[in-house]
Amino acid sequence: MKQLLVASLAMLLMSSCNFLVNNETSKKEFVDGCKKEFVQMGIEVEDGLVEDYCTCSADKILSKFDIIDLIKMNDTTSQVYRESQELIKPCLDTFRAQLEEPEY
């Protein structure tokens, strides 16, 4: 999951031209990058679950961090990275719980 976050952030950073990242364009780019990462990793999961996880993560990350923090987040030893992981933990917990739900 770390790779998902880093890849999504990288795509967001490449396309962002200002310090404000809490907008619909940034969110769409974050979510799209996150979803692509699932595909590239070969993870086969219902698209709705992936969309929910990626959207939840984007909402939390983009509402808390500015573009400078997002750059720092690529360093997995940074405080910003640790904060981001804690911030998206509820998203990941929900995603995992939904994966474990039995299908009828």
PLY file of the C-alpha trace (Angstrom):
ply
format ascii 1.0
element vertex 104
property float x
property float y
property float z
element edge 103
property int vertex1
property int vertex2
end_header
0.00 0.00 0.00
2.96 2.32 0.51
3.67 2.10 -3.20
0.09 3.16 -3.93
0.43 6.30 -1.91
3.86 7.22 -3.26
2.84 6.62 -6.88
-0.34 8.62 -6.46
1.56 11.48 -4.91
4.16 11.41 -7.66
1.48 11.73 -10.32
-0.15 14.53 -8.38
3.12 16.39 -8.03
3.96 16.11 -11.71
0.69 17.75 -12.66
0.37 20.32 -9.89
1.57 23.83 -10.56
0.66 25.51 -7.30
0.76 24.98 -3.57
-2.98 24.33 -3.31
-3.71 20.66 -3.73
-7.12 20.41 -2.09
-9.14 20.83 -5.26
-11.13 18.55 -7.56
-8.42 18.30 -10.22
-5.81 17.25 -7.70
-8.21 14.80 -6.11
-9.07 13.22 -9.46
-5.40 12.88 -10.35
-4.61 11.37 -6.95
-7.47 8.87 -7.21
-6.64 7.96 -10.82
-2.98 7.38 -9.92
-3.95 5.29 -6.93
-6.29 3.13 -9.05
-3.63 2.68 -11.75
-1.22 1.48 -9.10
-3.62 -1.31 -8.12
-3.73 -2.41 -11.77
0.07 -2.21 -12.20
0.59 -4.26 -9.06
-1.75 -6.90 -10.44
-4.13 -6.60 -7.51
-7.55 -7.81 -8.58
-10.15 -6.15 -6.42
-13.64 -4.90 -7.11
-13.31 -1.47 -8.70
-15.73 0.12 -6.23
-13.54 -0.92 -3.29
-10.46 0.53 -4.94
-12.31 3.75 -5.76
-13.49 4.07 -2.16
-10.00 3.46 -0.75
-8.33 5.87 -3.14
-10.97 8.57 -2.63
-10.77 8.24 1.15
-6.97 8.50 1.04
-7.10 11.50 -1.30
-9.59 13.32 0.91
-7.45 12.85 3.99
-4.07 13.57 2.39
-5.12 16.55 0.29
-6.99 18.23 3.12
-4.01 18.06 5.47
-0.85 18.53 3.41
0.42 21.21 1.04
2.58 20.56 -2.02
5.82 20.86 -0.03
4.61 18.20 2.41
3.62 15.95 -0.48
7.16 16.14 -1.81
8.54 15.27 1.61
6.13 12.35 1.80
8.21 10.48 -0.77
10.84 10.03 1.94
9.56 7.04 3.90
11.70 8.08 6.87
10.13 11.55 7.13
7.70 12.72 9.77
5.26 13.76 7.04
5.27 10.22 5.64
4.56 8.76 9.09
1.74 11.25 9.61
0.25 10.41 6.23
0.26 6.70 7.02
-1.55 7.35 10.27
-3.97 9.65 8.51
-5.01 7.09 5.89
-5.10 4.16 8.31
-8.91 4.32 8.64
-9.16 4.12 4.83
-6.92 1.08 4.75
-8.76 -0.56 7.65
-12.10 -0.08 5.90
-10.65 -1.43 2.64
-9.29 -4.53 4.36
-12.57 -5.12 6.21
-14.50 -4.92 2.95
-12.14 -7.44 1.37
-12.87 -9.87 4.17
-16.65 -9.59 3.86
-18.15 -12.76 2.45
-19.72 -12.55 -0.99
-23.29 -13.77 -1.31
0 1
1 2
2 3
3 4
4 5
5 6
6 7
7 8
8 9
9 10
10 11
11 12
12 13
13 14
14 15
15 16
16 17
17 18
18 19
19 20
20 21
21 22
22 23
23 24
24 25
25 26
26 27
27 28
28 29
29 30
30 31
31 32
32 33
33 34
34 35
35 36
36 37
37 38
38 39
39 40
40 41
41 42
42 43
43 44
44 45
45 46
46 47
47 48
48 49
49 50
50 51
51 52
52 53
53 54
54 55
55 56
56 57
57 58
58 59
59 60
60 61
61 62
62 63
63 64
64 65
65 66
66 67
67 68
68 69
69 70
70 71
71 72
72 73
73 74
74 75
75 76
76 77
77 78
78 79
79 80
80 81
81 82
82 83
83 84
84 85
85 86
86 87
87 88
88 89
89 90
90 91
91 92
92 93
93 94
94 95
95 96
96 97
97 98
98 99
99 100
100 101
101 102
102 103
